[in-house]
Amino acid sequence: MKRQALAAMIASLFALAACGGEPAAQAPAASAEAASSAAQTAAETPTGELPVIDAVTTHAPEVPPAIDRDYPAKVRVKMETVEKP
C-alpha cells in the first residue's frame, strides 16, 4: 500500500512540475490572432462563392498528395455506396 501511495505522489509531483512551465512569448499570441482572423474570414465567406475542388481518393496504404492551398474551398468527394443483401 505504501508503494502505491508513493508512486501516486511521485506521479502527481511530475504532473505539477509539468504544469508550471514558463509563460508563453508574445509571438505565438500574435500568430494565434492571425489564425483566428483567417478562420473568421473563412467563416464569413458564403458557401456558394467557394471554389470547388475534386478530392483525390486512394486505397490504403497509399497517401493522397499534400494540400498546398491556404484558402477555404468546397471539396467534392466522389463516393459510391453499395447495399449487399
PyMOL Python script that loads the backbone (N, CA, C, O; Angstrom):
from pymol import cmd

cmd.read_pdbstr("""\
ATOM      1  N   MET A   1       0.822  -1.187   0.000  1.00  0.00           N
ATOM      2  CA  MET A   1       0.000   0.000   0.000  1.00  0.00           C
ATOM      3  C   MET A   1       0.869   1.255   0.000  1.00  0.00           C
ATOM      4  O   MET A   1       0.538   2.244  -0.654  1.00  0.00           O
ATOM      5  N   LYS A   2       1.975   1.213   0.731  1.00  0.00           N
ATOM      6  CA  LYS A   2       2.851   2.380   0.793  1.00  0.00           C
ATOM      7  C   LYS A   2       3.503   2.638  -0.561  1.00  0.00           C
ATOM      8  O   LYS A   2       3.727   3.792  -0.928  1.00  0.00           O
ATOM      9  N   ARG A   3       3.809   1.578  -1.307  1.00  0.00           N
ATOM     10  CA  ARG A   3       4.413   1.754  -2.627  1.00  0.00           C
ATOM     11  C   ARG A   3       3.440   2.442  -3.577  1.00  0.00           C
ATOM     12  O   ARG A   3       3.838   3.303  -4.362  1.00  0.00           O
ATOM     13  N   GLN A   4       2.181   2.069  -3.507  1.00  0.00           N
ATOM     14  CA  GLN A   4       1.182   2.691  -4.375  1.00  0.00           C
ATOM     15  C   GLN A   4       1.004   4.164  -4.025  1.00  0.00           C
ATOM     16  O   GLN A   4       0.879   5.005  -4.915  1.00  0.00           O
ATOM     17  N   ALA A   5       0.992   4.476  -2.741  1.00  0.00           N
ATOM     18  CA  ALA A   5       0.856   5.870  -2.323  1.00  0.00           C
ATOM     19  C   ALA A   5       2.079   6.676  -2.749  1.00  0.00           C
ATOM     20  O   ALA A   5       1.948   7.817  -3.194  1.00  0.00           O
ATOM     21  N   LEU A   6       3.264   6.087  -2.615  1.00  0.00           N
ATOM     22  CA  LEU A   6       4.490   6.763  -3.028  1.00  0.00           C
ATOM     23  C   LEU A   6       4.491   6.986  -4.539  1.00  0.00           C
ATOM     24  O   LEU A   6       4.868   8.059  -5.011  1.00  0.00           O
ATOM     25  N   ALA A   7       4.072   5.979  -5.291  1.00  0.00           N
ATOM     26  CA  ALA A   7       4.020   6.117  -6.748  1.00  0.00           C
ATOM     27  C   ALA A   7       3.021   7.195  -7.154  1.00  0.00           C
ATOM     28  O   ALA A   7       3.281   7.958  -8.084  1.00  0.00           O
ATOM     29  N   ALA A   8       1.885   7.266  -6.469  1.00  0.00           N
ATOM     30  CA  ALA A   8       0.881   8.287  -6.775  1.00  0.00           C
ATOM     31  C   ALA A   8       1.412   9.680  -6.461  1.00  0.00           C
ATOM     32  O   ALA A   8       1.167  10.620  -7.217  1.00  0.00           O
ATOM     33  N   MET A   9       2.138   9.823  -5.352  1.00  0.00           N
ATOM     34  CA  MET A   9       2.695  11.134  -5.000  1.00  0.00           C
ATOM     35  C   MET A   9       3.767  11.556  -5.994  1.00  0.00           C
ATOM     36  O   MET A   9       3.836  12.729  -6.361  1.00  0.00           O
ATOM     37  N   ILE A  10       4.595  10.633  -6.432  1.00  0.00           N
ATOM     38  CA  ILE A  10       5.635  10.966  -7.408  1.00  0.00           C
ATOM     39  C   ILE A  10       5.005  11.356  -8.738  1.00  0.00           C
ATOM     40  O   ILE A  10       5.449  12.307  -9.382  1.00  0.00           O
ATOM     41  N   ALA A  11       3.974  10.626  -9.150  1.00  0.00           N
ATOM     42  CA  ALA A  11       3.298  10.949 -10.406  1.00  0.00           C
ATOM     43  C   ALA A  11       2.643  12.320 -10.336  1.00  0.00           C
ATOM     44  O   ALA A  11       2.699  13.084 -11.300  1.00  0.00           O
ATOM     45  N   SER A  12       2.023  12.639  -9.205  1.00  0.00           N
ATOM     46  CA  SER A  12       1.394  13.956  -9.067  1.00  0.00           C
ATOM     47  C   SER A  12       2.448  15.056  -9.021  1.00  0.00           C
ATOM     48  O   SER A  12       2.201  16.158  -9.512  1.00  0.00           O
ATOM     49  N   LEU A  13       3.610  14.787  -8.447  1.00  0.00           N
ATOM     50  CA  LEU A  13       4.694  15.764  -8.421  1.00  0.00           C
ATOM     51  C   LEU A  13       5.169  16.071  -9.839  1.00  0.00           C
ATOM     52  O   LEU A  13       5.387  17.232 -10.186  1.00  0.00           O
ATOM     53  N   PHE A  14       5.330  15.026 -10.663  1.00  0.00           N
ATOM     54  CA  PHE A  14       5.732  15.238 -12.058  1.00  0.00           C
ATOM     55  C   PHE A  14       4.661  16.009 -12.821  1.00  0.00           C
ATOM     56  O   PHE A  14       4.981  16.873 -13.637  1.00  0.00           O
ATOM     57  N   ALA A  15       3.402  15.706 -12.562  1.00  0.00           N
ATOM     58  CA  ALA A  15       2.316  16.405 -13.253  1.00  0.00           C
ATOM     59  C   ALA A  15       2.300  17.882 -12.878  1.00  0.00           C
ATOM     60  O   ALA A  15       2.119  18.735 -13.747  1.00  0.00           O
ATOM     61  N   LEU A  16       2.483  18.191 -11.613  1.00  0.00           N
ATOM     62  CA  LEU A  16       2.506  19.587 -11.184  1.00  0.00           C
ATOM     63  C   LEU A  16       3.728  20.320 -11.723  1.00  0.00           C
ATOM     64  O   LEU A  16       3.643  21.500 -12.065  1.00  0.00           O
ATOM     65  N   ALA A  17       4.859  19.634 -11.802  1.00  0.00           N
ATOM     66  CA  ALA A  17       6.065  20.262 -12.336  1.00  0.00           C
ATOM     67  C   ALA A  17       5.901  20.565 -13.826  1.00  0.00           C
ATOM     68  O   ALA A  17       6.415  21.571 -14.316  1.00  0.00           O
ATOM     69  N   ALA A  18       5.192  19.704 -14.538  1.00  0.00           N
ATOM     70  CA  ALA A  18       4.984  19.922 -15.969  1.00  0.00           C
ATOM     71  C   ALA A  18       4.046  21.094 -16.216  1.00  0.00           C
ATOM     72  O   ALA A  18       4.165  21.767 -17.240  1.00  0.00           O
ATOM     73  N   CYS A  19       3.123  21.350 -15.310  1.00  0.00           N
ATOM     74  CA  CYS A  19       2.158  22.446 -15.482  1.00  0.00           C
ATOM     75  C   CYS A  19       2.765  23.805 -15.186  1.00  0.00           C
ATOM     76  O   CYS A  19       2.226  24.816 -15.636  1.00  0.00           O
ATOM     77  N   GLY A  20       3.835  23.869 -14.467  1.00  0.00           N
ATOM     78  CA  GLY A  20       4.409  25.148 -14.062  1.00  0.00           C
ATOM     79  C   GLY A  20       5.472  25.639 -15.009  1.00  0.00           C
ATOM     80  O   GLY A  20       6.520  26.099 -14.554  1.00  0.00           O
ATOM     81  N   GLY A  21       5.252  25.565 -16.310  1.00  0.00           N
ATOM     82  CA  GLY A  21       6.234  25.987 -17.300  1.00  0.00           C
ATOM     83  C   GLY A  21       6.360  27.492 -17.374  1.00  0.00           C
ATOM     84  O   GLY A  21       5.673  28.217 -16.655  1.00  0.00           O
ATOM     85  N   GLU A  22       7.242  27.964 -18.250  1.00  0.00           N
ATOM     86  CA  GLU A  22       7.453  29.387 -18.440  1.00  0.00           C
ATOM     87  C   GLU A  22       6.247  29.996 -19.150  1.00  0.00           C
ATOM     88  O   GLU A  22       5.559  29.306 -19.903  1.00  0.00           O
ATOM     89  N   PRO A  23       5.985  31.280 -18.917  1.00  0.00           N
ATOM     90  CA  PRO A  23       4.871  31.917 -19.622  1.00  0.00           C
ATOM     91  C   PRO A  23       5.150  31.986 -21.119  1.00  0.00           C
ATOM     92  O   PRO A  23       6.303  32.056 -21.543  1.00  0.00           O
ATOM     93  N   ALA A  24       4.097  31.966 -21.901  1.00  0.00           N
ATOM     94  CA  ALA A  24       4.231  31.974 -23.357  1.00  0.00           C
ATOM     95  C   ALA A  24       4.773  33.318 -23.835  1.00  0.00           C
ATOM     96  O   ALA A  24       4.514  34.358 -23.229  1.00  0.00           O
ATOM     97  N   ALA A  25       5.521  33.279 -24.920  1.00  0.00           N
ATOM     98  CA  ALA A  25       6.069  34.502 -25.506  1.00  0.00           C
ATOM     99  C   ALA A  25       4.966  35.241 -26.267  1.00  0.00           C
ATOM    100  O   ALA A  25       3.888  34.691 -26.492  1.00  0.00           O
ATOM    101  N   GLN A  26       5.235  36.475 -26.659  1.00  0.00           N
ATOM    102  CA  GLN A  26       4.236  37.282 -27.350  1.00  0.00           C
ATOM    103  C   GLN A  26       4.050  36.850 -28.798  1.00  0.00           C
ATOM    104  O   GLN A  26       2.971  37.069 -29.348  1.00  0.00           O
ATOM    105  N   ALA A  27       5.039  36.252 -29.439  1.00  0.00           N
ATOM    106  CA  ALA A  27       4.944  35.872 -30.844  1.00  0.00           C
ATOM    107  C   ALA A  27       3.858  34.825 -31.086  1.00  0.00           C
ATOM    108  O   ALA A  27       3.096  34.979 -32.041  1.00  0.00           O
ATOM    109  N   PRO A  28       3.742  33.773 -30.279  1.00  0.00           N
ATOM    110  CA  PRO A  28       2.655  32.827 -30.527  1.00  0.00           C
ATOM    111  C   PRO A  28       1.284  33.464 -30.367  1.00  0.00           C
ATOM    112  O   PRO A  28       0.338  33.055 -31.041  1.00  0.00           O
ATOM    113  N   ALA A  29       1.155  34.438 -29.508  1.00  0.00           N
ATOM    114  CA  ALA A  29      -0.135  35.112 -29.344  1.00  0.00           C
ATOM    115  C   ALA A  29      -0.498  35.866 -30.618  1.00  0.00           C
ATOM    116  O   ALA A  29      -1.660  35.880 -31.026  1.00  0.00           O
ATOM    117  N   ALA A  30       0.484  36.486 -31.239  1.00  0.00           N
ATOM    118  CA  ALA A  30       0.222  37.215 -32.477  1.00  0.00           C
ATOM    119  C   ALA A  30      -0.169  36.257 -33.591  1.00  0.00           C
ATOM    120  O   ALA A  30      -1.069  36.557 -34.376  1.00  0.00           O
ATOM    121  N   SER A  31       0.493  35.111 -33.669  1.00  0.00           N
ATOM    122  CA  SER A  31       0.142  34.142 -34.704  1.00  0.00           C
ATOM    123  C   SER A  31      -1.223  33.530 -34.437  1.00  0.00           C
ATOM    124  O   SER A  31      -1.936  33.176 -35.376  1.00  0.00           O
ATOM    125  N   ALA A  32      -1.596  33.400 -33.172  1.00  0.00           N
ATOM    126  CA  ALA A  32      -2.923  32.882 -32.841  1.00  0.00           C
ATOM    127  C   ALA A  32      -3.996  33.873 -33.264  1.00  0.00           C
ATOM    128  O   ALA A  32      -5.060  33.478 -33.741  1.00  0.00           O
ATOM    129  N   GLU A  33      -3.715  35.172 -33.088  1.00  0.00           N
ATOM    130  CA  GLU A  33      -4.664  36.190 -33.529  1.00  0.00           C
ATOM    131  C   GLU A  33      -4.808  36.168 -35.039  1.00  0.00           C
ATOM    132  O   GLU A  33      -5.916  36.325 -35.553  1.00  0.00           O
ATOM    133  N   ALA A  34      -3.712  35.978 -35.762  1.00  0.00           N
ATOM    134  CA  ALA A  34      -3.772  35.915 -37.216  1.00  0.00           C
ATOM    135  C   ALA A  34      -4.560  34.692 -37.668  1.00  0.00           C
ATOM    136  O   ALA A  34      -5.331  34.768 -38.624  1.00  0.00           O
ATOM    137  N   ALA A  35      -4.371  33.576 -36.991  1.00  0.00           N
ATOM    138  CA  ALA A  35      -5.100  32.364 -37.344  1.00  0.00           C
ATOM    139  C   ALA A  35      -6.585  32.520 -37.066  1.00  0.00           C
ATOM    140  O   ALA A  35      -7.421  32.060 -37.844  1.00  0.00           O
ATOM    141  N   SER A  36      -6.912  33.169 -35.953  1.00  0.00           N
ATOM    142  CA  SER A  36      -8.329  33.363 -35.639  1.00  0.00           C
ATOM    143  C   SER A  36      -8.977  34.327 -36.620  1.00  0.00           C
ATOM    144  O   SER A  36     -10.143  34.146 -36.974  1.00  0.00           O
ATOM    145  N   SER A  37      -8.246  35.356 -37.073  1.00  0.00           N
ATOM    146  CA  SER A  37      -8.820  36.278 -38.053  1.00  0.00           C
ATOM    147  C   SER A  37      -8.994  35.591 -39.401  1.00  0.00           C
ATOM    148  O   SER A  37      -9.956  35.873 -40.115  1.00  0.00           O
ATOM    149  N   ALA A  38      -8.076  34.690 -39.761  1.00  0.00           N
ATOM    150  CA  ALA A  38      -8.223  33.932 -41.003  1.00  0.00           C
ATOM    151  C   ALA A  38      -9.418  32.991 -40.918  1.00  0.00           C
ATOM    152  O   ALA A  38     -10.152  32.826 -41.893  1.00  0.00           O
ATOM    153  N   ALA A  39      -9.616  32.377 -39.761  1.00  0.00           N
ATOM    154  CA  ALA A  39     -10.762  31.489 -39.579  1.00  0.00           C
ATOM    155  C   ALA A  39     -12.057  32.280 -39.622  1.00  0.00           C
ATOM    156  O   ALA A  39     -13.060  31.803 -40.152  1.00  0.00           O
ATOM    157  N   GLN A  40     -12.044  33.489 -39.065  1.00  0.00           N
ATOM    158  CA  GLN A  40     -13.236  34.324 -39.085  1.00  0.00           C
ATOM    159  C   GLN A  40     -13.552  34.746 -40.518  1.00  0.00           C
ATOM    160  O   GLN A  40     -14.721  34.766 -40.904  1.00  0.00           O
ATOM    161  N   THR A  41     -12.544  35.080 -41.309  1.00  0.00           N
ATOM    162  CA  THR A  41     -12.751  35.441 -42.702  1.00  0.00           C
ATOM    163  C   THR A  41     -13.310  34.261 -43.475  1.00  0.00           C
ATOM    164  O   THR A  41     -14.194  34.427 -44.316  1.00  0.00           O
ATOM    165  N   ALA A  42     -12.798  33.062 -43.193  1.00  0.00           N
ATOM    166  CA  ALA A  42     -13.294  31.864 -43.861  1.00  0.00           C
ATOM    167  C   ALA A  42     -14.741  31.589 -43.479  1.00  0.00           C
ATOM    168  O   ALA A  42     -15.524  31.120 -44.304  1.00  0.00           O
ATOM    169  N   ALA A  43     -15.098  31.878 -42.238  1.00  0.00           N
ATOM    170  CA  ALA A  43     -16.467  31.649 -41.793  1.00  0.00           C
ATOM    171  C   ALA A  43     -17.422  32.649 -42.434  1.00  0.00           C
ATOM    172  O   ALA A  43     -18.598  32.337 -42.618  1.00  0.00           O
ATOM    173  N   GLU A  44     -16.946  33.834 -42.775  1.00  0.00           N
ATOM    174  CA  GLU A  44     -17.793  34.855 -43.372  1.00  0.00           C
ATOM    175  C   GLU A  44     -18.004  34.642 -44.862  1.00  0.00           C
ATOM    176  O   GLU A  44     -18.935  35.217 -45.426  1.00  0.00           O
ATOM    177  N   THR A  45     -17.170  33.833 -45.529  1.00  0.00           N
ATOM    178  CA  THR A  45     -17.298  33.601 -46.957  1.00  0.00           C
ATOM    179  C   THR A  45     -18.511  32.721 -47.226  1.00  0.00           C
ATOM    180  O   THR A  45     -18.618  31.637 -46.652  1.00  0.00           O
ATOM    181  N   PRO A  46     -19.433  33.161 -48.088  1.00  0.00           N
ATOM    182  CA  PRO A  46     -20.590  32.324 -48.401  1.00  0.00           C
ATOM    183  C   PRO A  46     -20.160  31.032 -49.090  1.00  0.00           C
ATOM    184  O   PRO A  46     -19.184  31.012 -49.840  1.00  0.00           O
ATOM    185  N   THR A  47     -20.891  29.964 -48.829  1.00  0.00           N
ATOM    186  CA  THR A  47     -20.516  28.661 -49.367  1.00  0.00           C
ATOM    187  C   THR A  47     -20.609  28.630 -50.884  1.00  0.00           C
ATOM    188  O   THR A  47     -19.846  27.913 -51.532  1.00  0.00           O
ATOM    189  N   GLY A  48     -21.520  29.387 -51.457  1.00  0.00           N
ATOM    190  CA  GLY A  48     -21.685  29.392 -52.905  1.00  0.00           C
ATOM    191  C   GLY A  48     -20.520  30.027 -53.636  1.00  0.00           C
ATOM    192  O   GLY A  48     -20.324  29.763 -54.822  1.00  0.00           O
ATOM    193  N   GLU A  49     -19.747  30.852 -52.964  1.00  0.00           N
ATOM    194  CA  GLU A  49     -18.631  31.544 -53.605  1.00  0.00           C
ATOM    195  C   GLU A  49     -17.306  30.806 -53.472  1.00  0.00           C
ATOM    196  O   GLU A  49     -16.308  31.232 -54.053  1.00  0.00           O
ATOM    197  N   LEU A  50     -17.274  29.712 -52.720  1.00  0.00           N
ATOM    198  CA  LEU A  50     -16.025  28.978 -52.534  1.00  0.00           C
ATOM    199  C   LEU A  50     -15.676  28.201 -53.794  1.00  0.00           C
ATOM    200  O   LEU A  50     -16.573  27.689 -54.465  1.00  0.00           O
ATOM    201  N   PRO A  51     -14.391  28.101 -54.133  1.00  0.00           N
ATOM    202  CA  PRO A  51     -14.007  27.286 -55.284  1.00  0.00           C
ATOM    203  C   PRO A  51     -14.232  25.806 -54.983  1.00  0.00           C
ATOM    204  O   PRO A  51     -14.044  25.361 -53.850  1.00  0.00           O
ATOM    205  N   VAL A  52     -14.635  25.048 -56.000  1.00  0.00           N
ATOM    206  CA  VAL A  52     -14.906  23.620 -55.836  1.00  0.00           C
ATOM    207  C   VAL A  52     -13.684  22.838 -56.293  1.00  0.00           C
ATOM    208  O   VAL A  52     -13.186  23.035 -57.401  1.00  0.00           O
ATOM    209  N   ILE A  53     -13.206  21.947 -55.425  1.00  0.00           N
ATOM    210  CA  ILE A  53     -12.031  21.128 -55.713  1.00  0.00           C
ATOM    211  C   ILE A  53     -12.440  19.669 -55.595  1.00  0.00           C
ATOM    212  O   ILE A  53     -13.090  19.287 -54.622  1.00  0.00           O
ATOM    213  N   ASP A  54     -12.064  18.838 -56.585  1.00  0.00           N
ATOM    214  CA  ASP A  54     -12.335  17.402 -56.509  1.00  0.00           C
ATOM    215  C   ASP A  54     -11.255  16.737 -55.675  1.00  0.00           C
ATOM    216  O   ASP A  54     -10.064  16.934 -55.916  1.00  0.00           O
ATOM    217  N   ALA A  55     -11.672  15.952 -54.696  1.00  0.00           N
ATOM    218  CA  ALA A  55     -10.725  15.271 -53.812  1.00  0.00           C
ATOM    219  C   ALA A  55     -10.088  14.092 -54.530  1.00  0.00           C
ATOM    220  O   ALA A  55     -10.702  13.468 -55.395  1.00  0.00           O
ATOM    221  N   VAL A  56      -8.857  13.797 -54.162  1.00  0.00           N
ATOM    222  CA  VAL A  56      -8.145  12.645 -54.697  1.00  0.00           C
ATOM    223  C   VAL A  56      -8.263  11.530 -53.671  1.00  0.00           C
ATOM    224  O   VAL A  56      -7.766  11.656 -52.552  1.00  0.00           O
ATOM    225  N   THR A  57      -8.921  10.438 -54.050  1.00  0.00           N
ATOM    226  CA  THR A  57      -9.072   9.308 -53.133  1.00  0.00           C
ATOM    227  C   THR A  57      -8.087   8.217 -53.512  1.00  0.00           C
ATOM    228  O   THR A  57      -7.806   8.000 -54.691  1.00  0.00           O
ATOM    229  N   THR A  58      -7.572   7.540 -52.516  1.00  0.00           N
ATOM    230  CA  THR A  58      -6.617   6.460 -52.735  1.00  0.00           C
ATOM    231  C   THR A  58      -6.992   5.276 -51.863  1.00  0.00           C
ATOM    232  O   THR A  58      -7.863   5.379 -50.999  1.00  0.00           O
ATOM    233  N   HIS A  59      -6.337   4.162 -52.092  1.00  0.00           N
ATOM    234  CA  HIS A  59      -6.524   2.975 -51.262  1.00  0.00           C
ATOM    235  C   HIS A  59      -5.350   2.875 -50.300  1.00  0.00           C
ATOM    236  O   HIS A  59      -4.241   3.311 -50.608  1.00  0.00           O
ATOM    237  N   ALA A  60      -5.606   2.300 -49.139  1.00  0.00           N
ATOM    238  CA  ALA A  60      -4.551   2.131 -48.139  1.00  0.00           C
ATOM    239  C   ALA A  60      -3.470   1.221 -48.696  1.00  0.00           C
ATOM    240  O   ALA A  60      -3.817   0.289 -49.422  1.00  0.00           O
ATOM    241  N   PRO A  61      -2.240   1.409 -48.425  1.00  0.00           N
ATOM    242  CA  PRO A  61      -1.542   2.385 -47.599  1.00  0.00           C
ATOM    243  C   PRO A  61      -1.044   3.589 -48.378  1.00  0.00           C
ATOM    244  O   PRO A  61      -0.193   4.330 -47.885  1.00  0.00           O
ATOM    245  N   GLU A  62      -1.557   3.802 -49.590  1.00  0.00           N
ATOM    246  CA  GLU A  62      -1.129   4.964 -50.371  1.00  0.00           C
ATOM    247  C   GLU A  62      -1.634   6.252 -49.728  1.00  0.00           C
ATOM    248  O   GLU A  62      -2.611   6.243 -48.979  1.00  0.00           O
ATOM    249  N   VAL A  63      -0.969   7.339 -50.022  1.00  0.00           N
ATOM    250  CA  VAL A  63      -1.309   8.627 -49.413  1.00  0.00           C
ATOM    251  C   VAL A  63      -1.645   9.620 -50.522  1.00  0.00           C
ATOM    252  O   VAL A  63      -0.928   9.685 -51.520  1.00  0.00           O
ATOM    253  N   PRO A  64      -2.720  10.396 -50.370  1.00  0.00           N
ATOM    254  CA  PRO A  64      -3.022  11.412 -51.381  1.00  0.00           C
ATOM    255  C   PRO A  64      -1.981  12.526 -51.352  1.00  0.00           C
ATOM    256  O   PRO A  64      -1.255  12.660 -50.367  1.00  0.00           O
ATOM    257  N   PRO A  65      -1.897  13.319 -52.402  1.00  0.00           N
ATOM    258  CA  PRO A  65      -0.900  14.395 -52.422  1.00  0.00           C
ATOM    259  C   PRO A  65      -1.172  15.431 -51.333  1.00  0.00           C
ATOM    260  O   PRO A  65      -2.293  15.558 -50.840  1.00  0.00           O
ATOM    261  N   ALA A  66      -0.144  16.152 -50.977  1.00  0.00           N
ATOM    262  CA  ALA A  66      -0.260  17.166 -49.922  1.00  0.00           C
ATOM    263  C   ALA A  66      -1.161  18.311 -50.380  1.00  0.00           C
ATOM    264  O   ALA A  66      -1.251  18.612 -51.570  1.00  0.00           O
ATOM    265  N   ILE A  67      -1.818  18.935 -49.423  1.00  0.00           N
ATOM    266  CA  ILE A  67      -2.678  20.079 -49.719  1.00  0.00           C
ATOM    267  C   ILE A  67      -1.797  21.316 -49.741  1.00  0.00           C
ATOM    268  O   ILE A  67      -1.140  21.634 -48.750  1.00  0.00           O
ATOM    269  N   ASP A  68      -1.782  22.018 -50.872  1.00  0.00           N
ATOM    270  CA  ASP A  68      -0.908  23.181 -50.988  1.00  0.00           C
ATOM    271  C   ASP A  68      -1.689  24.486 -51.077  1.00  0.00           C
ATOM    272  O   ASP A  68      -1.137  25.499 -51.507  1.00  0.00           O
ATOM    273  N   ARG A  69      -2.940  24.487 -50.687  1.00  0.00           N
ATOM    274  CA  ARG A  69      -3.736  25.715 -50.717  1.00  0.00           C
ATOM    275  C   ARG A  69      -3.841  26.299 -49.314  1.00  0.00           C
ATOM    276  O   ARG A  69      -3.777  25.574 -48.321  1.00  0.00           O
ATOM    277  N   ASP A  70      -4.003  27.614 -49.246  1.00  0.00           N
ATOM    278  CA  ASP A  70      -4.141  28.285 -47.951  1.00  0.00           C
ATOM    279  C   ASP A  70      -5.412  29.124 -47.904  1.00  0.00           C
ATOM    280  O   ASP A  70      -5.459  30.163 -47.246  1.00  0.00           O
ATOM    281  N   TYR A  71      -6.432  28.666 -48.602  1.00  0.00           N
ATOM    282  CA  TYR A  71      -7.708  29.364 -48.642  1.00  0.00           C
ATOM    283  C   TYR A  71      -8.822  28.334 -48.479  1.00  0.00           C
ATOM    284  O   TYR A  71      -8.614  27.156 -48.769  1.00  0.00           O
ATOM    285  N   PRO A  72      -9.989  28.752 -48.024  1.00  0.00           N
ATOM    286  CA  PRO A  72     -11.090  27.797 -47.865  1.00  0.00           C
ATOM    287  C   PRO A  72     -11.627  27.366 -49.228  1.00  0.00           C
ATOM    288  O   PRO A  72     -11.621  28.140 -50.185  1.00  0.00           O
ATOM    289  N   ALA A  73     -12.083  26.141 -49.299  1.00  0.00           N
ATOM    290  CA  ALA A  73     -12.639  25.617 -50.545  1.00  0.00           C
ATOM    291  C   ALA A  73     -13.677  24.556 -50.231  1.00  0.00           C
ATOM    292  O   ALA A  73     -13.676  23.962 -49.154  1.00  0.00           O
ATOM    293  N   LYS A  74     -14.554  24.331 -51.182  1.00  0.00           N
ATOM    294  CA  LYS A  74     -15.535  23.258 -51.064  1.00  0.00           C
ATOM    295  C   LYS A  74     -14.918  22.044 -51.753  1.00  0.00           C
ATOM    296  O   LYS A  74     -14.638  22.077 -52.951  1.00  0.00           O
ATOM    297  N   VAL A  75     -14.709  20.979 -50.993  1.00  0.00           N
ATOM    298  CA  VAL A  75     -14.062  19.784 -51.524  1.00  0.00           C
ATOM    299  C   VAL A  75     -15.134  18.750 -51.837  1.00  0.00           C
ATOM    300  O   VAL A  75     -15.921  18.377 -50.967  1.00  0.00           O
ATOM    301  N   ARG A  76     -15.160  18.293 -53.075  1.00  0.00           N
ATOM    302  CA  ARG A  76     -16.137  17.309 -53.521  1.00  0.00           C
ATOM    303  C   ARG A  76     -15.462  15.935 -53.541  1.00  0.00           C
ATOM    304  O   ARG A  76     -14.437  15.742 -54.196  1.00  0.00           O
ATOM    305  N   VAL A  77     -16.053  14.988 -52.814  1.00  0.00           N
ATOM    306  CA  VAL A  77     -15.531  13.624 -52.754  1.00  0.00           C
ATOM    307  C   VAL A  77     -16.525  12.719 -53.461  1.00  0.00           C
ATOM    308  O   VAL A  77     -17.696  12.661 -53.086  1.00  0.00           O
ATOM    309  N   LYS A  78     -16.059  12.012 -54.487  1.00  0.00           N
ATOM    310  CA  LYS A  78     -16.932  11.107 -55.231  1.00  0.00           C
ATOM    311  C   LYS A  78     -16.897   9.739 -54.565  1.00  0.00           C
ATOM    312  O   LYS A  78     -15.851   9.093 -54.496  1.00  0.00           O
ATOM    313  N   MET A  79     -18.070   9.302 -54.072  1.00  0.00           N
ATOM    314  CA  MET A  79     -18.180   8.007 -53.408  1.00  0.00           C
ATOM    315  C   MET A  79     -19.360   7.246 -53.982  1.00  0.00           C
ATOM    316  O   MET A  79     -20.317   7.832 -54.487  1.00  0.00           O
ATOM    317  N   GLU A  80     -19.271   5.946 -53.894  1.00  0.00           N
ATOM    318  CA  GLU A  80     -20.356   5.092 -54.348  1.00  0.00           C
ATOM    319  C   GLU A  80     -20.706   4.141 -53.218  1.00  0.00           C
ATOM    320  O   GLU A  80     -19.826   3.489 -52.656  1.00  0.00           O
ATOM    321  N   THR A  81     -21.982   4.059 -52.884  1.00  0.00           N
ATOM    322  CA  THR A  81     -22.422   3.133 -51.842  1.00  0.00           C
ATOM    323  C   THR A  81     -23.107   1.947 -52.492  1.00  0.00           C
ATOM    324  O   THR A  81     -23.878   2.098 -53.440  1.00  0.00           O
ATOM    325  N   VAL A  82     -22.819   0.770 -51.973  1.00  0.00           N
ATOM    326  CA  VAL A  82     -23.395  -0.465 -52.496  1.00  0.00           C
ATOM    327  C   VAL A  82     -24.039  -1.207 -51.346  1.00  0.00           C
ATOM    328  O   VAL A  82     -23.397  -1.470 -50.329  1.00  0.00           O
ATOM    329  N   GLU A  83     -25.322  -1.549 -51.507  1.00  0.00           N
ATOM    330  CA  GLU A  83     -26.016  -2.326 -50.484  1.00  0.00           C
ATOM    331  C   GLU A  83     -25.908  -3.798 -50.831  1.00  0.00           C
ATOM    332  O   GLU A  83     -26.225  -4.210 -51.947  1.00  0.00           O
ATOM    333  N   LYS A  84     -25.463  -4.578 -49.880  1.00  0.00           N
ATOM    334  CA  LYS A  84     -25.355  -6.020 -50.082  1.00  0.00           C
ATOM    335  C   LYS A  84     -26.425  -6.704 -49.243  1.00  0.00           C
ATOM    336  O   LYS A  84     -26.603  -6.370 -48.072  1.00  0.00           O
ATOM    337  N   PRO A  85     -27.148  -7.671 -49.843  1.00  0.00           N
ATOM    338  CA  PRO A  85     -28.203  -8.356 -49.071  1.00  0.00           C
ATOM    339  C   PRO A  85     -27.672  -9.255 -47.993  1.00  0.00           C
ATOM    340  O   PRO A  85     -28.450  -9.885 -47.276  1.00  0.00           O
TER     341      PRO A  85
END
""", "prot")
cmd.dss("prot")
cmd.show_as("cartoon", "prot")
cmd.util.cbc("prot")
cmd.orient("prot")
